[in-house]
Amino acid sequence: MTYEHTQSRPHVAVGLLVVAVVIAVLALVADAPYLLVTPAVLLVVAGIAYAMSSLTTVVTSDAITVRFRWGRPHRVISFTKVTGCDVARNKWWYGWGIRVIPGATMYNVWGLDAVHLELADTRDFRIGTDDPGGLAAAIDERIPGDRT
């Protein structure tokens, strides 16, 4: 059985887009074309924010795949490398996106709930999710090893 869950929060990108449009209109009304640089930068940031505003986690019998909106960036973790799995709570200052946090790398689009993966040969990995119990259960039942 395959587990697949997508968490999406595009409102940050939409907010940046609205701010960019308002600044562009104000720059045109004020006849200040040099201010058009700000909305251009905001549009680029909004595009990046939109691309990183959706996180899909797929758990198959062989691996865990975590990918952002358009498939990039992504990470594939083989179950042969996973030694443990726990539900975790992120600190608010860890933020969103791709982060290096104490002891782990984290992919997160929104919220504080996560699943922490203990990995055998590399830095641990944390997946932000709004379904931590379901994701942890799907991963835990596939971790190889003694289950007594």
C-alpha positions as CSV (number, residue, x, y, z in Angstrom):
1,M,0.0,0.0,0.0
2,T,1.3,3.4,-1.0
3,Y,0.9,6.5,1.2
4,E,0.7,9.9,-0.5
5,H,-0.2,13.2,1.0
6,T,0.1,16.8,-0.2
7,Q,0.2,19.8,2.0
8,S,-0.4,23.1,0.2
9,R,-0.2,26.7,1.4
10,P,0.0,29.0,-1.6
11,H,-1.3,32.1,0.3
12,V,2.2,33.4,0.9
13,A,2.9,33.6,-2.8
14,V,-0.5,35.1,-3.5
15,G,0.2,37.7,-0.8
16,L,3.5,38.6,-2.4
17,L,1.9,38.8,-5.8
18,V,-0.7,41.3,-4.5
19,V,1.9,43.4,-2.8
20,A,3.9,43.5,-6.1
21,V,0.9,44.6,-8.1
22,V,0.1,47.4,-5.5
23,I,3.6,48.7,-5.6
24,A,3.7,48.6,-9.4
25,V,0.4,50.6,-9.6
26,L,1.7,53.1,-7.0
27,A,5.0,53.5,-9.0
28,L,3.1,54.2,-12.2
29,V,0.7,56.6,-10.6
30,A,3.5,58.4,-8.8
31,D,5.4,58.5,-12.1
32,A,8.4,56.9,-10.5
33,P,9.6,54.2,-12.9
34,Y,12.7,53.4,-10.8
35,L,10.2,51.9,-8.2
36,L,9.2,49.2,-10.7
37,V,12.4,47.3,-9.7
38,T,10.7,46.4,-6.4
39,P,7.6,44.7,-7.9
40,A,9.9,42.8,-10.3
41,V,11.9,41.4,-7.4
42,L,8.7,40.6,-5.5
43,L,7.4,38.7,-8.6
44,V,10.5,36.6,-8.6
45,V,10.2,35.9,-4.9
46,A,6.5,35.2,-5.3
47,G,7.3,32.6,-8.0
48,I,9.8,30.9,-5.8
49,A,7.4,31.0,-2.9
50,Y,4.7,29.5,-5.0
51,A,7.0,26.7,-6.2
52,M,7.8,25.9,-2.5
53,S,4.2,26.2,-1.3
54,S,3.2,22.6,-1.8
55,L,5.0,19.5,-0.4
56,T,4.0,16.0,-1.5
57,T,5.2,13.0,0.5
58,V,5.0,9.6,-1.1
59,V,5.8,6.4,0.9
60,T,6.2,3.2,-1.1
61,S,7.6,-0.2,0.0
62,D,11.1,0.9,-1.1
63,A,11.5,4.6,-0.3
64,I,10.2,7.9,0.9
65,T,10.0,10.7,-1.7
66,V,9.5,14.3,-0.6
67,R,9.0,16.9,-3.4
68,F,7.9,20.5,-3.7
69,R,5.3,21.7,-6.2
70,W,6.9,21.1,-9.5
71,G,9.0,18.1,-8.4
72,R,12.1,20.1,-7.7
73,P,13.7,20.3,-5.3
74,H,13.1,16.8,-4.0
75,R,14.6,14.1,-1.9
76,V,14.3,10.3,-2.1
77,I,15.2,8.3,1.0
78,S,15.6,4.5,0.8
79,F,14.2,2.5,3.6
80,T,17.5,0.7,3.9
81,K,18.9,4.0,5.4
82,V,16.0,4.7,7.8
83,T,16.7,3.5,11.4
84,G,13.9,5.3,13.2
85,C,10.8,7.5,12.8
86,D,9.1,9.8,15.3
87,V,6.4,12.5,15.3
88,A,8.1,15.8,16.1
89,R,7.2,19.4,16.7
90,N,9.3,22.0,15.0
91,K,10.3,25.2,16.8
92,W,8.6,28.3,15.2
93,W,12.0,29.8,14.3
94,Y,12.9,26.9,12.1
95,G,10.7,28.5,9.5
96,W,9.5,27.0,6.2
97,G,11.2,25.8,3.0
98,I,14.4,23.8,3.0
99,R,16.3,24.3,6.3
100,V,19.3,22.9,8.1
101,I,18.1,22.6,11.7
102,P,20.0,21.2,14.7
103,G,20.8,17.6,13.9
104,A,18.7,17.4,10.7
105,T,17.7,18.8,7.3
106,M,14.1,19.9,7.1
107,Y,11.5,20.3,4.2
108,N,8.5,22.2,5.4
109,V,5.8,24.4,3.8
110,W,3.6,25.3,6.8
111,G,3.0,24.6,10.4
112,L,5.0,23.1,13.2
113,D,4.1,19.4,12.9
114,A,6.7,17.0,11.4
115,V,8.0,13.5,11.2
116,H,11.7,13.1,12.1
117,L,13.6,10.3,10.3
118,E,16.7,8.9,11.9
119,L,19.1,8.0,9.0
120,A,22.0,5.6,9.3
121,D,24.7,7.2,7.2
122,T,23.8,10.9,6.9
123,R,22.2,13.8,8.7
124,D,18.6,13.1,10.0
125,F,15.7,14.4,7.9
126,R,12.5,16.1,9.1
127,I,9.4,16.3,6.9
128,G,6.8,19.0,7.8
129,T,3.3,17.7,7.4
130,D,-0.3,18.4,8.5
131,D,-0.7,14.6,8.9
132,P,2.1,13.6,11.2
133,G,0.4,10.5,12.7
134,G,-0.5,9.0,9.3
135,L,2.9,9.7,7.8
136,A,4.7,8.3,10.8
137,A,2.5,5.1,10.7
138,A,3.1,4.6,7.0
139,I,6.9,5.0,7.5
140,D,7.1,3.0,10.7
141,E,5.5,-0.1,9.2
142,R,8.1,-0.2,6.4
143,I,11.3,0.3,8.5
144,P,13.3,-2.9,8.3
145,G,14.5,-4.5,11.4
146,D,13.3,-6.1,14.6
147,R,9.8,-5.2,15.6
148,T,9.5,-7.0,18.9
